[in-house]
């Protein structure tokens, strides 16, 4: 594709060289540059791509997009330099242009919010696939082009990866794509230039303050997603969240609301609930779901509301919803000896932990409830004592342990968690840094019929300690402990 077509509407300030040059690839990683490629120097949160312009030239880049700084002289050949006002914005627009704006060729649905994003997009993908549509998925767990999967690195990928995958979906005949949109992804303009047909807001609670600094900035970044929607889009908003109306104050999109408490365009009530699932009344019609918990009632209602915005049939949608399976690592139940139930869930924020523990307590108040959790290192430290307060409120026994400690000392993280407990909470808390040993101890000491929540890892099959990513699958650990218990019986 010609350079002049790629850089169209991307905030170009100056072009030095030949704008008609042919470009074979668009890169923001100098290690991926090959002869004929264009390298975009992006100012990142941790690194500045401008420092790698020289390496990109050595690798054969024929065009360099930059924001500021001195332009290095290429060692050989003709190179075109393009100066832009914002390299973050430019890379999103250029990536979309390079792949011929694939988001305009399918129905792109995005969801943002603190909790529920992965569950909602995964279930939307499964819902529409089950009804015979070919779909794509961009999520925390995995990316899918039809039934072909690839590993996901970030909640919201970089613009080049997003547009590459959207283009693959178009080539594969996908009609829909369901995508998680993080606040960081919005702030870094990774979704700029994408044409969303439906945008969903789930909720807004405490998270990512290590990056955003303040809750107000976190909210602003979420709101930007809706501010940037086109007039042909539909914003589907959880009106029960007090930030819901704020999200759409400046949007050009059509607004539809959903609620599990009051009046809205789409409503839901829980009729019955057990570990096997829930009977819901959605817009006056009853539907069964295998998911459990009030938070999942919201997720199901968000799915239904989005489907209605896409023109789906209400009856067919509810029938399909009743067949959906929970997403991996989201209130995943493993039954064991002595009537024990181990619940694996990704809950890693105070609100998410509150939702899960409240659900488990409401479903079976007579069982002992044990909560095991840790907090990620090099992440928002302010939520650590808040997690402790939530665990103390609902749990009969608590195990504080490691999560992904990264470059922080696990013991330091655990101490910051423990600071949130009252003396009564500390009296029922055990601290074990080794998560595998903590899980084993929690299960072995649990009385018959107890419910044991393993919070924070969910779908993850690894643990990051220091800079090392180690295999760590809680399902395997639970199976091993249960097997030992059966042998010893």
For each residue, the residues with C-beta under 8 A, 3 or more apart:
1: 5 6 22 23 97 98
2: 5 6 19 20 21 22 23
3: 6 7 18 19 20 21 22 23 38 63 80 82
4: 7 8 19 20
5: 1 2 8 97
6: 1 2 3 23 26 38 94 97 98
7: 3 4 10 12 15 19 65 82 84 90 94 97
8: 4 5 93 97
9: 93 97
10: 7 84 89 90 93 94 97
11: 84 85 86 89 90 93
12: 7 15 82 83 84 90
13: 83 84 85
14: 82 83
15: 7 12 19 80 81 82 83
16: 71 80 81 82 83
17: 21 63 78 79 80 81
18: 3 21 78 80
19: 2 3 4 7 15 80
20: 2 3 4
21: 2 3 17 18 62 63 78 80
22: 1 2 3 36
23: 1 2 3 6 26 36 37 38 62 63 98
24: 34 35 36 37
25: 32 33 34 36 37 38
26: 6 23 37 38 40 91 94 95 98 160
27: 30 32 33 37 38 39 40 56 61 160
28: 39 40 41 42 49 91 158 160
29: 32 33
30: 27 33 39 49 52 53 55 56 59
31: 55
32: 25 27 29 37
33: 25 27 29 30 37 39 55 56 59 60 61
34: 24 25 37 59 60
35: 24 59 60 62
36: 22 23 24 25 60 62
37: 23 24 25 26 27 32 33 34 56 59 60 61 62 63
38: 3 6 23 25 26 27 61 62 63 64 65 94
39: 27 28 30 33 49 52 53 56 57 61 63 64 65
40: 26 27 28 49 65 87 90 91 94
41: 28 48 49 50 52 53 56 64 65 66 67 87
42: 28 49 87 88 91
43: 48 49 50 67 87 88
44: 47 48 49
45: 188 211
46:
47: 44 51
48: 41 43 44 51
49: 28 30 39 40 41 42 43 44 52 53 87
50: 41 43 53 66 67 68 69
51: 47 48
52: 30 39 41 49 55 56
53: 30 39 41 49 50 56 57 64 66 71 72
54: 57 58 72
55: 30 31 33 52 58 59
56: 27 30 33 37 39 41 52 53 59 61 64
57: 39 53 54 60 61 64 72 74 75 79
58: 54 55 75
59: 30 33 34 35 37 55 56
60: 33 34 35 36 37 57
61: 27 33 37 38 39 56 57 64 79
62: 21 23 35 36 37 38 77 78 79 80
63: 3 17 21 23 37 38 39 79 80 81 82
64: 38 39 41 53 56 57 61 71 79 80 81 82
65: 7 38 39 40 41 82 83 84 87 90 91 94
66: 41 50 53 69 71 81 82 83 84 87
67: 41 43 50 83 84 85 86 87 90
68: 50 83
69: 50 66
70:
71: 16 53 64 66 81
72: 53 54 57
73:
74: 57 77 78 79
75: 57 58
76:
77: 62 74
78: 17 18 21 62 74
79: 17 57 61 62 63 64 74
80: 3 15 16 17 18 19 21 62 63 64
81: 15 16 17 63 64 66 71
82: 3 7 12 14 15 16 63 64 65 66
83: 12 13 14 15 16 65 66 67 68
84: 7 10 11 12 13 65 66 67 87 89 90
85: 11 13 67 89 90
86: 11 67 89 90 189
87: 40 41 42 43 49 65 66 67 84 90 91
88: 42 43 91 92 188 189 192
89: 10 11 84 85 86 92 93 189 192
90: 7 10 11 12 40 65 67 84 85 86 87 93 94
91: 26 28 40 42 65 87 88 94 95 158 159 160 189
92: 88 89 95 96 159 189 190 191 192 193 194
93: 8 9 10 11 89 90 96 97 192 193
94: 6 7 10 26 38 40 65 90 91 97 98
95: 26 91 92 98 99 159 160 162 163 164 193
96: 92 93 99 101 102 103 159 163 193 194
97: 1 5 6 7 8 9 10 93 94 100 101 193
98: 1 6 23 26 94 95 163
99: 95 96 102 163 164 166 167
100: 97 167
101: 96 97 104 105 193 195
102: 96 99 105 106 163 166 167 169 170
103: 96 106 108 163 166 177 193 194 195 196
104: 101 195
105: 101 102 170
106: 102 103 136 166 169 170 174 175 176 177
107: 175 176 177 197 198 310
108: 103 166 176 177 179 194 195 196 197 198
109: 121 124 176 177 178 179 196 197 198 199 200 306 310
110: 179 180 181 191 194 196 198 199 200 225
111: 116 117 120 121 178 179 180 181 199 200 201 202 302
112: 117 180 181 182 183 186 199 200 201 202 222 225
113: 116 117 200 201 202 203 204 222 238
114: 202 203 204 205 206 207 349 351 352
115: 202 203 205 295 349 351 352 355
116: 111 113 119 120 202 203 295 298 299 302
117: 111 112 113 120 121 139 140 155 180 181 182 202
118: 121 122 139 140 141 180 327 330 346 459
119: 116 122 123 291 296 299 326 327 330
120: 111 116 117 123 124 200 202 299 302 303 306
121: 109 111 117 118 124 125 137 138 139 178 179 180
122: 118 119 125 126 137 139 141 178 327
123: 119 120 126 127 299 300 303 321 324 327
124: 109 120 121 127 128 178 303 306 307
125: 121 122 128 129 135 136 137 139 144 178
126: 122 123 129 130 324 325
127: 123 124 130 131 303 307 317 320 321 324
128: 124 125 131 133 135 175 176 178 307
129: 125 126 132 133 134 135
130: 126 127 320 323 324
131: 127 128 312 316 320
132: 129
133: 128 129 175 176
134: 129 146 172 173 174 175
135: 125 128 129 144 146 174 175 176 177 178
136: 106 125 143 144 145 146 165 166 168 169 172 174 176 177 178
137: 121 122 125 142 143 144 177 178 179
138: 121 143 152 156 157 162 165 177 178 179 180
139: 117 118 121 122 125 142 143 152 155 178 179 180
140: 117 118 152 155 180 459
141: 118 122 152 327 328 329 459
142: 137 139 149 150 151 152
143: 136 137 138 139 149 150 151 152 157 165
144: 125 135 136 137 147 148 149 150
145: 136 148 150 165 168 169 172 174
146: 134 135 136 169 172 173 174
147: 144
148: 144 145 172
149: 142 143 144
150: 142 143 144 145 165
151: 142 143
152: 138 139 140 141 142 143 155 157
153: 157
154: 157 158 182 185
155: 117 139 140 152 180 182 184 185
156: 138 162 179 180 181 182 184 185 186 190 191
157: 138 143 152 153 154 161 162 165 190
158: 28 91 154 161 162 190
159: 91 92 95 96 162 163 189 190 191 192 193
160: 26 27 28 91 95 163 164
161: 157 158 164 165
162: 95 138 156 157 158 159 165 166 179 190 191 194
163: 95 96 98 99 102 103 159 160 166 167
164: 95 99 160 161 167 168
165: 136 138 143 145 150 157 161 162 168 169
166: 99 102 103 106 108 136 162 163 169 170 177 194
167: 99 100 102 163 164 170 171
168: 136 145 164 165 171 172
169: 102 106 136 145 146 165 166 172 174 177
170: 102 105 106 166 167 173 174
171: 167 168
172: 134 136 145 146 148 168 169
173: 134 146 170
174: 106 134 135 136 145 146 169 170 177
175: 106 107 128 133 134 135
176: 106 107 108 109 128 133 135 136 310
177: 103 106 107 108 109 135 136 137 138 166 169 174
178: 109 111 121 122 124 125 128 135 136 137 138 139
179: 108 109 110 111 121 137 138 139 156 162
180: 110 111 112 117 118 121 138 139 140 155 156
181: 110 111 112 117 156 185 186 191 199 225
182: 112 117 154 155 156 185 186 208
183: 112 186 187 208 211 212 218 221 222
184: 155 156 187 188 208 211 221
185: 154 155 156 181 182 188 190 191
186: 112 156 181 182 183 189 190 191 221 222 224 225
187: 183 184 212 221 224
188: 45 88 184 185
189: 86 88 89 91 92 159 186 192
190: 92 156 157 158 159 162 185 186
191: 92 110 156 159 162 181 185 186 194 196 225
192: 88 89 92 93 159 189 228
193: 92 93 95 96 97 101 103 159
194: 92 96 103 108 110 162 166 191
195: 101 103 104 108 230
196: 103 108 109 110 191 199 229 230 233
197: 107 108 109 232 233 234 310
198: 107 108 109 110 233 234 235 236 306 309 310
199: 109 110 111 112 181 196 225 226 229 233 234 235 236 253
200: 109 110 111 112 113 120 235 236 237 302 305 306
201: 111 112 113 204 222 226 235 236 237 238 241 243 244 247 248
202: 111 112 113 114 115 116 117 120 238 241 298 299 302
203: 113 114 115 116 238 241 243 298 351
204: 113 114 201 218 219 222 241 243
205: 114 115 349 350 351 352
206: 114 209 215 349 350 351 380 382 383 386
207: 114 218 349 380 383
208: 182 183 184 211 212 218 380
209: 206 212 213 214 215 218 380 382 383
210: 378 379 380 381
211: 45 183 184 208 380
212: 183 187 208 209 215 217 218 221
213: 209 217
214: 209 217 218
215: 206 209 212 218 219
216: 219 220
217: 212 213 214 220 221
218: 183 204 207 208 209 212 214 215 221 222
219: 204 215 216 222 223 243 246
220: 216 217 223 224
221: 183 184 186 187 212 217 218 224 225
222: 112 113 183 186 201 204 218 219 225 226 243 247
223: 219 220 226 227 246 247 249 250
224: 186 187 220 221 227 228
225: 110 112 181 186 191 199 221 222 228 229
226: 199 201 222 223 229 235 247 248 250 251 253
227: 223 224 250 251
228: 192 224 225
229: 196 199 225 226 233 235 251 252 253
230: 195 196 233 252 253
231: 252 253
232: 197 253
233: 196 197 198 199 229 230 252 253 254
234: 197 198 199 253 254 255 256 309
235: 198 199 200 201 226 229 247 248 251 253 254 255 256
236: 198 199 200 201 256 257 258 302 305 306 309
237: 200 201 244 245 247 248 255 256 257 258
238: 113 201 202 203 241 244 257 258 259 298 302
239: 244 245 257 258 259 262 264
240: 244 259 260 261 262 298
241: 201 202 203 204 238 244
242:
243: 201 203 204 219 222 246 247
244: 201 237 238 239 240 241 247 248 257
245: 237 239 248 249
246: 219 223 243 249
247: 201 222 223 226 235 237 243 244 251
248: 201 226 235 237 244 245 251 253 255
249: 223 245 246
250: 223 226 227
251: 226 227 229 235 247 248 255
252: 229 230 231 233
253: 199 226 229 230 231 232 233 234 235 248
254: 233 234 235
255: 234 235 237 248 251
256: 234 235 236 237 265 266 305 308 309
257: 236 237 238 239 244 264 265 266
258: 236 237 238 239 264 265 266 267 268 298 301 302 304 305
259: 238 239 240 262 263 264 266 267 268 301
260: 240 267 268 269 270 294 297 298 301
261: 240
262: 239 240 259 267
263: 259 267
264: 239 257 258 259 267
265: 256 257 258 305
266: 256 257 258 259 282 283 301 304 305 308
267: 258 259 260 262 263 264 282 283 301
268: 258 259 260 280 281 282 283 297 298 300 301 304
269: 260 280 281
270: 260 273 278 279 280 294 297
271: 278 279 280 281 286
272: 278 279
273: 270 277 278 279 292 362 363
274: 277 278 292 363
275: 292 333 341 363 364
276: 290 292
277: 273 274 288 289 290 291 292
278: 270 271 272 273 274 288 289 291 292 293 296 297
279: 270 271 272 273 286 287 288
280: 268 269 270 271 286 287 288 289 297 300
281: 268 269 271 284 285 286 287
282: 266 267 268 285 286 287 300 301 304 318
283: 266 267 268 304 314
284: 281
285: 281 282 314 315 318
286: 271 279 280 281 282
287: 279 280 281 282 318 319 321 322
288: 277 278 279 280 322
289: 277 278 280 296 300 321 322 324
290: 276 277 324 325 326
291: 119 277 278 296 299 300 324 326 331
292: 273 274 275 276 277 278 296 331 359 363
293: 278 296 297 331 355 356 358 359
294: 260 270 297 298 355 358 359
295: 115 116 298 299 352 355 356 359
296: 119 278 289 291 292 293 299 300 326 331
297: 260 268 270 278 280 293 294 300 301
298: 116 202 203 238 240 258 260 268 294 295 301 302
299: 116 119 120 123 202 291 295 296 302 303
300: 123 268 280 282 289 291 296 297 303 304 321
301: 258 259 260 266 267 268 282 297 298 304 305
302: 111 116 120 200 202 236 238 258 298 299 305 306
303: 120 123 124 127 299 300 306 307 321
304: 258 266 268 282 283 300 301 307 308 314 317 318 321
305: 200 236 256 258 265 266 301 302 308 309
306: 109 120 124 198 200 236 302 303 309 310
307: 124 127 128 303 304 310 312 317
308: 256 266 304 305 311 312 314 317
309: 198 234 236 256 305 306
310: 107 109 176 197 198 306 307
311: 308
312: 131 307 308 316 317
313: 316 317
314: 283 285 304 308 317 318
315: 285 318 319
316: 131 312 313 319 320
317: 127 304 307 308 312 313 314 320 321
318: 282 285 287 304 314 315 321 322
319: 287 315 316 322 323
320: 127 130 131 316 317 323 324
321: 123 127 287 289 300 303 304 317 318 324
322: 287 288 289 318 319
323: 130 319 320
324: 123 126 127 130 289 290 291 320 321
325: 126 290
326: 119 290 291 296 330 331 332
327: 118 119 122 123 141 330 459
328: 141 332 458 459
329: 141 332 344 345 346 457 458 459 460
330: 118 119 326 327 345 346 458 459
331: 291 292 293 296 326 343 345 356 359
332: 326 328 329 343 344 345 458 475
333: 275 341 342 343
334: 341 342 343 344 475 478 479 482
335: 340 341
336: 340 341 342 443 478 481 482 485
337: 340 482 485 486 489
338: 446 447 448 449 485
339: 448 449
340: 335 336 337 443 446 448 449 450 451 452 482
341: 275 333 334 335 336 367 450 451 452
342: 333 334 336 443 452 454 478
343: 331 332 333 334 356 360 451 452 453 454
344: 329 332 334 454 457 458 474 475 478
345: 329 330 331 332 352 356 453 454 455 458
346: 118 329 330 352 455 456 457 458 459 460
347: 352 353 355 356 373 455 456 458
348: 352 353 375 376 403 455 456 458
349: 114 115 205 206 207 352 353 383 387
350: 205 206 353 354 383 386 387 389 390
351: 114 115 203 205 206 354 355
352: 114 115 205 295 345 346 347 348 349 355 356
353: 347 348 349 350 356 357 371 373 387 390 391 455
354: 350 351 357 358 390 393 394
355: 115 293 294 295 347 351 352 358 359
356: 293 295 331 343 345 347 352 353 359 360 453 455
357: 353 354 360 361 369 371 390 391 393 394 395 453
358: 293 294 354 355 361 362 394
359: 292 293 294 295 331 355 356 362 363
360: 343 356 357 363 364 369 394 451 453
361: 357 358 364 365 369 394
362: 273 358 359 365
363: 273 274 275 292 359 360
364: 275 360 361 367 451
365: 361 362
366:
367: 341 364 449 450 451
368: 396 397 446 447 449 450 451
369: 357 360 361 394 395 396 397 450 451 453
370: 395 396 397 398 399 442 446 450 451 452 453
371: 353 357 391 394 395 397 398 399 453 455
372: 398 399 401 438 439 442 452 453 454 455
373: 347 353 387 391 398 399 400 401 403 453 454 455 456
374: 400 401 402 403 405 410 413 414 417 435 456
375: 348 379 383 384 387 403 413 416 417 456
376: 348 379 403 404 405 406 456
377: 403 404 405 406 407 408 410 413
378: 210 406 407 408
379: 210 375 376 406
380: 206 207 208 209 210 211 383
381: 210 384 416
382: 206 209 385 386
383: 206 207 209 349 350 375 380 386 387
384: 375 381 387 388 413 416 417 419 420
385: 382 388 389 416 417 419 420
386: 206 350 382 383 389 390 420
387: 349 350 353 373 375 383 384 390 391 417 420
388: 384 385 391 392 400 417 418 419 420 421 425
389: 350 385 386 392 393 420 421 425
390: 350 353 354 357 386 387 393 394
391: 353 357 371 373 387 388 394 395 398 425
392: 388 389 395 398 420 421 422 424 425 428 429
393: 354 357 389 390
394: 354 357 358 360 361 369 371 390 391
395: 357 369 370 371 391 392 398 428 453
396: 368 369 370 428
397: 368 369 370 371 428 429 430 442 445
398: 370 371 372 373 391 392 395 421 425 428 429 430
399: 370 371 372 373 429 430 431 432 438 441 442
400: 373 374 388 414 417 418 429 430 431 432
401: 372 373 374 414 431 432 433 434 435 438 439
402: 374 405 410 413 414 433 434 435 438 463 465
403: 348 373 374 375 376 377 413 435 456 457 463
404: 376 377 460 463 464 465
405: 374 376 377 402 408 409 410 413 464 465 466
406: 376 377 378 379 464 465 466 467
407: 377 378 466 467
408: 377 378 405 412 413
409: 405 412 413
410: 374 377 402 405 413 414 433 465
411: 414 415 433
412: 408 409 415 416
413: 374 375 377 384 402 403 405 408 409 410 416 417
414: 374 400 401 402 410 411 417 418 431 433
415: 411 412 418 419
416: 375 381 384 385 412 413 419
417: 374 375 384 385 387 388 400 413 414 420
418: 388 400 414 415 421 426 429 431
419: 384 385 388 415 416
420: 384 385 386 387 388 389 392 417 425
421: 388 389 392 398 418 425 426 429
422: 392 425 426
423: 426 427
424: 392 427 428
425: 388 389 391 392 398 420 421 422 428 429
426: 418 421 422 423 429
427: 423 424
428: 392 395 396 397 398 424 425
429: 392 397 398 399 400 418 421 425 426
430: 397 398 399 400 438 441
431: 399 400 401 414 418
432: 399 400 401 435 437 438 441
433: 401 402 410 411 414 438
434: 401 402 437 438
435: 374 401 402 403 432 438 439 463 472
436: 439 440 472 477
437: 432 434 440 441
438: 372 399 401 402 430 432 433 434 435 441 442
439: 372 401 435 436 442 443 454 474 477 478 481
440: 436 437 443 444 477 481
441: 399 430 432 437 438 444 445
442: 370 372 397 399 438 439 445 446 452
443: 336 340 342 439 440 446 452 478 481 482 485
444: 440 441 481 485
445: 397 441 442
446: 338 340 368 370 442 443 450 452
447: 338 368 450
448: 338 339 340
449: 338 339 340 367 368
450: 340 341 367 368 369 370 446 447
451: 340 341 343 360 364 367 368 369 370
452: 340 341 342 343 370 372 442 443 446
453: 343 345 356 357 360 369 370 371 372 373 395
454: 342 343 344 345 372 373 439 457 474 478
455: 345 346 347 348 353 356 371 372 373
456: 346 347 348 373 374 375 376 403
457: 329 344 346 403 454 460 463 472 474
458: 328 329 330 332 344 345 346 347 348
459: 118 140 141 327 328 329 330 346
460: 329 346 404 457 463 472
461: 471 472 473
462: 469 470 471 472
463: 402 403 404 435 457 460 469 470 472
464: 404 405 406 467 468 469 470
465: 402 404 405 406 410 468 470
466: 405 406 407
467: 406 407 464
468: 464 465
469: 462 463 464
470: 462 463 464 465
471: 461 462
472: 435 436 457 460 461 462 463 477
473: 461 476 477
474: 344 439 454 457 477 478
475: 332 334 344 478 479
476: 473 479 480
477: 436 439 440 472 473 474 480 481
478: 334 336 342 344 439 443 454 474 475 481 482
479: 334 475 476 482 483
480: 476 477 483 484
481: 336 439 440 443 444 477 478 484 485
482: 334 336 337 340 443 478 479 485 486
483: 479 480 486 487
484: 480 481 487 488
485: 336 337 338 443 444 481 482 488 489
486: 337 482 483 489
487: 483 484
488: 484 485
489: 337 485 486
